[in-house]
Amino acid sequence: MSMSVTARLEALRKKSSIEHGRDYWVKRGESVDIEFDANFIENHKGVGKPNLAKMNDKMLQCGDKSDECCSSSQGIKSRSKEDLSDDLNSEIPDSLVGYSTLPSQVHRKAVRKGFEFVVLVVGETGLGKSTFINSLFMTDIYSDKGGNTSDQTKDIGTHSVVLREGGVKLSLTIVDTPGYGDALDNTECSEPVVEYVEKQFDKFLEAETRVKRVSLPDSRVHACLYFIAPSGHGLKRIDVEFMKRIHDKVNIIPVIGKADACTKEELDSFKQKIRNQLEEFEISVYEFPRDEDEAESSDIRAPFAIVGSNTVVEDSKGRRFRGRRYPWGCVNIEDQSHSDFSLLRKLLLCQHTQHMIDLTSSTHYENYRCNKLTRLVGGEHGTDLSGKNLLTFLANESEDHKHGVENMKNQMECVFNKKVEEKQRNFALLEIEQKEYIEGERKAINLERSTLLSKRAEFEKEKTEWEQRSQSSFNRGSKSMESLGRKNKFKFSLGSVNFGKQ
């Protein structure tokens, strides 16, 4: 019996390596697109043979049970998926390089990391937005435990919850706009929503342009569910103005809330009116693609008429479903003849979730980033800056600034030197003038001094003459006094006439 096992192993070794490799990976659920011809196999006999050492040992150990081990397509194709998975995890066949496992690696990484999805819900009060979101994710998103109010804008509220389904983690964030369209003047009611969307782009752009970049949770809005009142008269002015302001920043999905208020004919007419208005006002809404790899859109077009309900009802036939009960019958929200709820849920959460995330990152955010950096760069109107490197531009700007500063410094030095030379010339002229003035003053002083000296000499001469005259007068006076004294000695009187000094 062991000889039959060995013979079967030899026959198995003689099989083409590509045949074994294809069976090996097809069993695992992978697609094999590599084709080898006979020349390649002949030239790579030593390389292309499958490694069946472990299989040989296992089959030889089977003994009498080898027929069971080798039955059903020679024992390999009858192996369970668990055994094939063990062999795949342990060793890759020599006939394959191994890069065909890249999708599995990406899948494992994505499942381990989880996904982030942000939905913006906009619409007037009373259109069933909260009920629809809770029905969509089959959980209470707006509970106190999972919700928090954003402190950036008082009119914007965010509610975050982590959902798990089939081992996949989804970090869901619902951005709600309470009070939208409820004021008497709704001219600026869209401003807080636009500011919130742009603020998330700015946060991502700031983190991306730092020297040391940090990884932030993706808080950019990936889908905007805009609820339209079931009036049957088309879009209101507030609807048109809001979607025109935000259609190039988010993926807008128009939704007719509380669609059970209209008949099927009214809904068809209402949808066509909305489509015509969207085309008339050139508003771009998100079109669900037919396939992720195709740009052509599917036949499914917005808006979607939905009915939300978190209540389980039972119809006359005993069937239980989520819906609404009316005196004339029940509305099943998951029945496409009653509502587009199940269709929208399938498109939004089952088929095109990643496409909306990628479109937000590759189109809306990139356009906003391009416009923002263009404004920061300060290009002239109409200048195409899309092909410029920001770092190179900033380096060139820095270099131009340095050259400008250097030129300004040189110009200032030239002006300073000219002013210094002019001041020096003025100082030299002033010095010459001052010297001339001082010289003239010195000459005048010398002249005045000589004049004073001459006058002093004259004065001295006059003084001397005066002293001489005074001395002579004094001498004469002294002689007169002496003669008068002698006369007093011989004084006599003749009656009343007295002679001499009394």
Order of alpha helices (4+ residues) and beta strands (2+ residues): alpha-alpha-alpha-alpha-alpha-alpha-alpha-alpha-beta-alpha-beta-beta-beta-alpha-beta-alpha-beta-alpha-beta-beta-beta-beta-alpha-alpha-alpha-alpha-beta-beta
